[in-house]
């Protein structure tokens, strides 16, 4: 793991303190560090407004065309096929669009979710052919389609119109669809360029209702925000602007959603629906939706979110929880196998700068999770590959931040047939021949990369002492939520205390708890899937340390507890 240095941000200038004087000093700091320095901007950020912060859907270049085609399909009773991706963005988007049609009384609709292992991501020619045989007239994609020019062309050739709704980066060749709704199109004037897939679907629903409400009660569409908010939080889009509004109101709806599937999954997980947070979405709900597709059952996740019966929802919830447990077991076995290979490599001599492991029996859909578990241990980029159902070799890669994966893959000319991602995570595809030379190609490319400082500098939002960690302090911080990409949880340096106790907890004793105290006041600090030696300074009873962490409210067993989530433990 690359070493880190921590720097507490400079104090807020006096003129900005004056401008933000209506807010608590700690909130003034946090607003300023997020680029908010006026009272108007602060009010806008802290109090999202549905009418003001959601943009006009007709700012999308082809929204008029898309809505016109959907209304024509409804008028002529044409069969509509909703083709959605298999993850925690595409599946909710598919449910939302299907339920919208149900609510306006249109039932000539079907949903299709591709099999992650057998079909992979995007539109598939075989599926397109089958849709024509089933009498489909209009295909609407959700969270996919922008890269599927050939498949869209075939659909159009067979007499089916295609409306592509997507949020991924367009390639050099756009599909010749009837209409494309994507905020990232070159000619798009839509103000929010980084909506998630379900967010794009919600804009289409808003646009349709502007033309014809179909007797739907004004505002009733806001109940769809439970799944739109869930997808926005799951898909790691920046939580600013319109996305912040969708996540903010989405959480409000989630906390009182009448959706049987959500009520059942919260009950299964022991989460109080009234206090659902972004962490509950990111660490509990989204992994179970994604586990369904990773383990070959994407329809089960759709059926859960689309359920109308509590008994059926309860059955599906228990089933998804079981699938997720199975997924954990498979990934744990995979990690164990990779670590065995790693130890064997270590006995042969010094490890290469870039590691590659693969097996045709490994499922590509699980390799990103396995790589996440290993990358910090090896302190270098790791590439894992497997074979999917159509015999294509695909994989995932991870970096601890010291190496830019995109630069590394770009430098390995000819090593892949396809690749993408960002600095610390990516995916790739390659041929049987390329597998044998992949590690050599990547290590050669690594030698050509510019040297990167091994020390990562992390900026902290402020200093706190144990007595200052109070519910009042937390309430001011909480006003910035929901937290996520673009609006990270405030990170503090907590100083002046000593370690009173250190223990491992959980069924497998694989989580860390540190009791940190100062002047007879104690605070619990935790880190999941961690042990004392994982941190810069190993915590020991009686030792004076500082904790880098975030404040969080736990509602475990319906008991509210204020605690620290540990990011690092360092010497005082």
N, C-alpha and C positions, 0 to 999 in steps of 0.2 A: 504494500500500500504506500502510495506517495505520502511523504510527511506534510503536515499542515502547520501554517502559522496563523494566529488569530489576531485581528486588529479591531478594536472597538471604534465605531464610527465617530467622527468629530461631532461636537455639540451643534445644535441648530443655531443659525445666526439670529441675532436679537430681532431683526425686522420681520423675520418669518415667525418667530415666537409671538410677536405682537399680532401678526395677521391671523395666526391660529389660536389666539388667546382664549377662545371659547372652549377649547379642549384641554384635557389633562396633559401635563408636560410629557408623560410617556407616550401619549397618543400623538402629540405634536412631533416628537422625534420620529415615530414610525411613519407618519404621513409624509414628512419631509424626505425620509430615506426612500420612499416610493415615488418621489418626484412630484409630490402634491404640496404646493406652497401657498395656495390661496384659499380663502374661506369658501369661495364658490366651488372650487374643485374638491375640497374636503367634504362639503355637504353632498356633492354629487356622488362621491366614492362611498361615503359611509351610509348613505340612504338611497339605494338604487330605486329608480322610478320606472315602472313598467311602460307607461306611455312615452316617456321621454327617452329612455335608454334602449328601447327596441326599435330598430330602424324600419323604414318602409320597405316591405318585401319587393315592391316593384322597382327598386333600385338595381336588382339583378337584371342584367341585359335581356335574358330570354324568359323572364317570369311570365310576361303577358302571353307568349306562345304556349308555355307549359300549362298555365291555368286554362287557357282556351281549349287545349287538347283534352285535358282531364274533364272539363265540363261537357265537351262534346261526347266523350266516352260515357259519361253518366246519362246524358240525354238519350243516347242511342243504345243503352244497355250493353255496351261492349265489355268484354272480359278484360279485367286489369290484373296484371301479375306484378306483385311487389317483390323485387329481388334484392335482398339485403345481405350485407356482410355478416360474418358469424361471431363478431366480438361484442363487447359491452357498449359499443356505440351503434353498430349496425342493427343488432337484434332489437334494442329499445326503439330505434327509428322505424323498423318494420312493424312493430306492435302499434306504435303511435299512429302511423298512416292507416293501418288496417282498422284500428278502432275509430279513427276519424270517419272513414267510409261507413262503418257500421252505424255511427251516431247520426249521420245524415241520411240513413236509410238505404244506402247502396251496398248490396251484398254480392254482386257479381265480381268478386275479388278473391285472389289466392295469394298466398305467400310462399316464397321459396328461399331457403338458406342453403348455400353450398356446404358440402362436407369438407372440413378443413384438411383432413388427411388425404382423402381420395380425389378431391377436386381442386383444393387450394383456393387462393384469393381471386376474386373478380368474376366476371361473366364467363360462362363456359359454352362452347359451341354445341356440345351434346345437349346441354340444358336448354339452350335456345331452340334447337330443333324440336325438343319435346314440348316446349310451350306452344309451338305452332300446331302440333298434333292435338293439343288439349283445347284448341280454340281461342288462344290468347290474341287479343287485338292490340293491347298497349302494355309495354313493360316499363315500370318505373324502378330504377335502381336506387338503392339507399346505401350511402357510404362506400360506393364502388362504381366502376364503369368508365371513369375518365381515361383509363389506360387501355380500354378494350375496343379499339377501333374496328378490328376484324369481326368481333362478335356482334357489335352493334350493326355493322354493315350487313351481316348475314340476317339479322332479325328484320331489318328494313327490307331486304331482298325477299324475305318470306312473307312480307305484307304486314309485319308488326311494327308499329311505331315505338320508339324508345325515348323516354325522358330520363336523362342521366342526372341524378342528384348525388353530388360527391363534394368532398372538401380536400382531396389530395392534390398534390402538384400536377398540373397538366404536363404531358410530354410534348415532344415536337409535333406529333400528329394527333389532332383531336378527333374523337369519334364523330361521324356524320349522323348524329342523333337528331330527332325531331326538335329537341331543345336540351340545353345543358344548363343546369343550375349549379354553379360552383363559384364561390367568392374569389377563388384564386385565378380565374380566367384573366388573360392579359387585358381584355377590354372591359373587365368588371369595374363598375363604379361603386359597388357595394362597400359601405364604410368599414365593416368588420370582415377582414380577410381570413381570419382563422376560426371560423365556426367549426363545430364538430358535425359529423354526418347527421345526427338526430336534430341538431340545431337548424340545418338546412331544410330538413323535412318540416320542422315547425314553421319556417318562413313560408313554405308552400301552402301549408294549412291556413296561415294568416292571409295569404294572398287570395286563396279560393274564397274564404269567408268575406273578404272585401267585395267580391263580385256577387256572391250568393250565400246567404247564411243558412239556407235550407231549414229554416225555422229553429236553428240552434240558438239557445238562449245567449244573449250577449255576455261574453266573458267565460262561457263554459269551456272554451278551448284551453283556458289556463290550467285545467285539471291535467292536461297532457304534460305539463311542466315537471311532474314528478319524474317521468322517464327521460325527458329532455335534460333536466338538471342532472340526473344520474349519469347520463352519457357525457355531458359536458365535463363533469368532475372525473369520469373514468378515462376520458380520452386525452387528458393532459394538455388541453388547449389553454392559452393564457387567460387567467381569470381577471380580465380587465374589460372595460367597455361593455358591449352587449353580452359577452360571455359571462361577465360578473353578474349581470342582471339575470341571465338565464339560470345560473347556478344558485344565486341568492333566492330567487322566487321558487326555483325548483326544490330547494331544501325545505322551504316553508310548506309547499304542497306535499312533499314526501312525508313530512311529519304528521299530516292528517289525511293522507291518501286512502281512499276506500278500496284501492286495488287489492283483491284477495291474495294475489301472488306476493306482493310486497309485505302484506300483513303476515303471511305465512312464513316468509323467509326471515323476517325480523324475529318472529316467535321462535323459530328453529335456532337462530343464532343467540337468543337471549338478549336482544337489543330492544330497548324501549323506543318504540316508533316516535314518541313525542319528542325525543331528544336526539334523533338521528343527525349525525354530523358528516362532514366530508370524509373523515377518517373511516367511518362505518361503510361509506360507499367504496373508498379506495382499497381498504384492507379486508373487507368482509363480503360485500355484495358483488362488486365487479369481478373478483377472482372466481366466484362461483358461477357467474354467467360465462366467463371465459373458459372455465374448466369444462363446461359442457361441450364446447367445440374442440378443445384440446384433446378430450377423451372420446370424441366421435359422436356426441349427442347434442348438436346445436338446437335441434327442434325442441328439446326438453326445456331449454332456457326460454325460448319463445313462448312455449305453452304455459310456463309458469307466469310470465309477465302478462300474458293474454288471458289468464284464467278468470272465470266469472264465478266459480264455485269454491267455497272455502275448503271443503273436504278434498277436492281434486288439487287445489293449490297446496294444501298441507302435504299431500302425497308427493307432489312434484318438488316441493321444497326439501323434504327429507331425501329424495332421490338426488337432487343437485348437491346437497351437502355430502352425501355418500360419494358421489362422483369426485367432488373436490378432495375428499380424504384419499380416494384412490389415486388421484393426480399427485397429491403430496407424496404418497408412497412410491409411485413410479419415479418421480423426480429424485427422491432420496436414494433410490436404488441406482439411478443413473449417475448421480453425483458420486456415490460410493465407487461405482465402476470407473469413472473418470479419474478419481483420486488414486485408485489402484494403478491405473496406467501412468499417472503422474509420478508416483513413487518409483515405478519401474524405470521411468525416464531419468529420474534423479540419480539412481544408482549407476546409470551409464555415464554420468558426467554432468557438466554444467548445462542447465536448461537453455534452449534458444530464447531469443528476445520475444518471439511470438510463438505461441503454442497452438497446435492443431490436433484435435482428436475427432474421430468419427467412427460410425458403425452403420452399415445399411439397415440394421434392425432398429436403430433409434428413430423415434418420431420427431421430425423437425419442429412440431408445434410445442414440444416441451424443452427444447434446447436453450431457449433464452432464459428460462427459469433456472436451468442447471448452470448456465454460464454465470448468472447473477450470484449463485452460491459459491462459486469458485474463484472469481476474478480477484477478489481482495487477497485471497490466500497466495496466489501465484505472482501478484504484483507485476503483471504484464498482460498484454492483450491475449485473449483466448478465443479461438474459433472452433465451433462444434458443428459437425454435419451429420445428417441422417438421410433416409430416403422416404419420400411420401408415397401415397397410394398409386400415383401414375408413374412411379419409378424415377422421378426427378430427384436429384440430389440437392437438398436445401439445408441451410443452417443459420445459426445466429452467432453473433460475436459481441464481446463486451470488453471494455477497457476500464482501468481504475482512474482514468482521467489524465494520466501522464502521457498517453499517446492518443492522437486524433485518429479514430478508426476510419473516417471518411478519407482523410489524406492517405492513410495506409492502404486502403483498398484501391484508391485511384492510382497509387504508385505501383501497385502490383498488376501491371498491364497484362491483359490476357488471362488472368487467373480465374475470372468469373464470367459467367454468361449474363449475370444480373446482380446488382447490389444496391443497397441504399441504407439510410439511417442517419445518425449524427455522431458527434464526437465520442460518446461513450457507449453507444449501442447501435447495432445494425443487423441486417439480414442479407443473405446472399444465396445465389444458385450457381451451380457449376456442373460440368460434365464428368463422366467417369474418368476420362483421361486427366482432367485438371486436378482431380482429387490427389493423385499421386505426387504432384509437384507443388501443392498449395502451400505447405509450410515453408518450403525453400523459396517460393516466390514472395511470400509475405515477409520473410526475414531479409531478403534482398531489398525489398521496398523499405523496410524499417531502417536499414543503414543509410538510406537517402533522405530520411526525414530530418528536418532541422532539430537540433537538440532543444528539448523543452526543460524548463526549470522543474526539478523534481519536487520543489516545495510549493504547495498550493496555498495561496493566501485567502483566508476566509474572513469576511467582514461581519462583525457582530453588531446588533442593534442597540446594545447598551449593557450596563453592568447592573446586577441586582445582588442584594444580600438575602439570606434566608428570611429575616423578619419582613423584608419588602415583598415577599411572595405571598400575596393575600388574594382573597376573592375580589376585592376592589380593584387591584392591579389587573387581575385576569379579565374583569368585565370591560376595562378600557381596551385591552388587547383584542378581545373577542369582537369588538365592533368592526375590525378589519376583515373578519371572516366573510365568506368561505375562503380558505387558504388553498394554494396550489401553485401551479406554474404561473409566473408573472406576478404572483402575490404570495411569496413564501411565508411560512410561519416565522414570526420574529424570533431571532436567535440571540440568546443572552449569555453573558459570562457571569456565572453565580460564584461569588467569592466569599472568603472569610469564614468558611465552615470546616468542619472535620467529618470524617467518615465514622459513623456510629456503628454501622453494621453492613455486611455484604453477604448476599445469599443468591442462590439460583432458585427459580420458581417455575411452576408449570408442570404438566404431567411428566414431561421428559427432562425437567430441570435444565431447560435450554434458554431461559430468559434470566436477565440480571436485574437485581434490585439492590440499590444502595440507599441507606438512610443517611442523610446529610444534615448536620445540625450546627446551630450557632446559638449560644446563650440560651440553652434549654428549649429552643424552638427547632422542630425537626420537619424535614420535607422528604417525601419519598421520591427517588429518582429511578427510572426504569429504562431498560433497553431490551427489546425483544431479540431473540436469537443471538445473544451475545454472552460473552464470558469476560471476567475482569481483565485478562491479558489482551483483549481486543483494542484497548484504548492506549493513548499516548503515555499515561501514567496508570499503573495497575493499582486500583483502590484497595487499601488495607485498613482494617479497623484502627482508629486513633490517628490516622494520617490526615494532615492538612492538604486539601486539594481544591482545585477550582473545577466547576462543571460547566461545560458548554452545552446548552440545551434549550428546549422550548417549553413553555408552560402549557399544560393541557388539563382538560376536565375529563375525568373518567367516570362513567356511569355503570361500572361493573356491578351486576346484581342490584341495579337501581339505587346504588349508594354513591352520591356525588363526592368525588375526591379530587382535590387539586394536587397535581404532581408535576414533576419534571420529566421530560423525555430526553434521555442523554444522547448527545451527538458525540461528545468526547469528554474525557477526564484528563486534566493536565495538572502539572505541578503548580502550587500556589506561588 
